[in-house]
């Protein structure tokens, strides 16, 4: 996966172009990548069954998005 530093977008490999987060151009934002990763890994997990753990993980996800936006 290649990262374009100019606009903070990532280019998906061709086999991911059908992804609901991929746009027509084949690029997605950092936020979209994180959200896709979150949806792929957290719903239905052990963390999802514990409210305090879910809230902590969700807050960390949001903080990560803010940190990455600031570094690009």
N, C-alpha and C positions, 0 to 999 in steps of 0.2 A: 504494500500500500504506500503510495507516495503522498507527501504532504506539501501543499503549496503554502509557503510562508506569507505571501503577499496579502491574502485575504482570510487566512485562518480556515481554509477549507481542505478537505481530504478527497482525493479521487479514489473511488471504489474500483476494485477489479471488475472486469466485464461481467463475471458471473453474479455480481451483486446489484446490477442495474435494475432488477425487478424489485429491489427493496423498497418498502413503503417510505423510507427516509431519503432515498436517492431522488434527486431532481432529474429533470430531462437532461441536463448537462452532465450528469454523472458525478456531481460534487455534492457534499453535504457539509454542514457547519459542525464545529466542535460540539455544540449543544446537541445537535441531532445524533452524532456518533455516541455521545454519552447516554442519551435517552434510549437509543437502540440497544446499547450494551445493558443498560438497566433493565429494560423490558425482557431481554433475553436471559437474564440471570437472577433477578430478584423476586418477581411474582412467583408464588408457590414454593419459595425456598424456606428454610428454617427461620431466616430473618423476617420473612413475611408473617410468620406466626407469632412473633413477639413484638408488641407495639413499641416498646422502648428501643429495641434493636433496629426496627424499621425506621423510626424517627431519627435515630443517630446516623444510620446509613444514608437516609434521604438527605439529611443536612450536609453530610460529607459530600454527597454527589453534587449538591447545589454549590458548595464551597469550591469544589474542583472546577466546575464550569466557570465560576467567577475568576479563579486563579488563572485558568488557561486563557480566558479572554484578556486578562491583563498582561500576559506574557507574549501575546502575538502582535 
